[in-house]
Structure formats: C-alpha cells, structure tokens
Amino acid sequence: MNTTYYDHGTAPERWERARMFFDAKDYAAAARILDGLVEEVPEQAGPRLLLARSYYHSAQLRRAETELRILVDRDPVEHYARLMLGRTLERQGRHDEAEPHLRMASALAGDFEQL
C-alpha cells in the first residue's frame, strides 16, 4: 500500500492533523485528510462535520452539501449540521431550499425570535 502524507498514521493522528490544517485555514488539506478518515469511520459525526466545514470554506459547496445531508439524515435534530446545510444552499443561490433548514436550526438552537 502506497500511503501519502494525508493518509499516514492512525485515525486519531490523522484527526489531529486535519484539525491543525483546518485551524490554520488550509481547508483543502484538511479535506484531503478527512476524506479518507470519513471513509474509515463513516458512523462518526465529528470527522464528517469537519469535512463538510472544510469543503464549505474551500468553496466545494456540492461536496459540503452531500456530507451535511448525510449528517442531517442520520440526526435530524443536529442543529449545527442543519445550519451549515442552510448556509451551503444559500451560498449556492438556492434560498428557497435553504430557508426550512435555517428555520429548523434556529428553532433547535432555541432562537425562536427569527421564526
């Protein structure tokens, strides 16, 4: 097996490396690491959410949307994933699709003023 820098090390080591890249605003590098990690541990929400955020911040909006829809399908009351999905759809100019997600995220976060 030919490993690269992005898939070298244990899952926890790669998680930490991805977080360091994300914190340094190198979102594309974080996404490269997280992509393999999410394949390895698809049931874990944390890596998938950080992958979606990395895609969002690196303007890979369709990929972000895909990951966020998986998270929302698995956990419909995960307010941050729903908020990010709404913002991702907005950023793509899909405001009508974004609105229900943004309203739900506000309600789940306890922000009823916007409803």
Helices and strands as residue ranges (DSSP letters): G 5-7, H 11-23, H 27-40, H 45-57, H 61-74, H 79-91, H 95-108
